[in-house]
């Protein structure tokens, strides 16, 4: 299964689930990244970390470690 970390710039993906437990998982879900939501990958920093996404109408930057916890499929 692919993760948000593997998504390419300009790609739109759909969230299948968020791995992990505890406060980190809760924080990701509080940012609006929940099952079924679509995410557009806007850009990647020059060294690859962080990744900038558009989710639920707002822009968000995520570290690669956090992006790896988000399971996605291509839309």
C-alpha positions in Angstrom: 0.0 0.0 0.0 1.4 3.4 -0.9 1.7 6.4 1.5 1.5 10.1 1.1 5.3 10.1 1.2 5.3 8.3 -2.1 2.9 10.7 -3.9 4.3 12.9 -6.6 3.9 16.7 -7.0 0.7 17.5 -8.8 -0.9 14.3 -7.9 -4.3 14.0 -6.1 -4.7 11.1 -3.7 -7.5 9.7 -1.5 -6.8 8.8 2.1 -7.4 5.2 3.0 -6.4 5.5 6.6 -3.9 6.8 9.2 -1.4 4.4 10.7 0.1 4.7 14.2 -1.3 5.3 17.6 -1.6 8.0 20.3 -1.1 11.7 20.1 0.7 11.7 16.7 -2.2 9.9 15.0 -4.7 12.2 16.7 -2.8 15.3 15.6 -2.8 14.2 12.0 -6.5 13.5 12.1 -7.2 16.9 13.9 -5.6 18.6 10.9 -8.4 17.2 8.7 -6.6 14.2 7.3 -9.2 11.5 7.7 -10.3 8.5 5.8 -11.9 9.4 2.4 -10.6 12.9 2.1 -8.7 13.9 -1.1 -5.3 15.5 -0.8 -3.5 17.4 -3.6 0.3 17.4 -3.4 1.4 21.0 -4.1 5.2 20.9 -3.8 8.2 19.4 -2.2 11.0 21.2 -0.4 14.4 21.2 -2.2 15.7 18.5 0.1 12.4 16.6 0.1 11.2 17.5 3.5 8.6 18.8 4.2 5.9 18.2 1.6 3.2 20.8 1.0 -0.3 19.6 0.5 -3.8 21.0 0.0 -6.4 19.4 2.1 -10.0 20.5 2.7 -9.3 23.9 1.1 -6.2 24.9 3.1 -2.5 24.4 2.7 -0.5 22.3 5.1 3.1 21.2 5.4 3.9 17.8 6.7 7.2 16.2 7.6 8.1 13.0 5.6 7.8 10.9 8.7 4.3 12.1 9.3 3.4 11.7 5.6 4.6 8.1 5.7 1.8 7.3 8.3 -0.9 8.3 5.8 -2.1 5.4 3.5 -3.4 6.7 0.2 -4.6 5.6 -3.2 -4.4 7.5 -6.5 -7.6 9.2 -7.6 
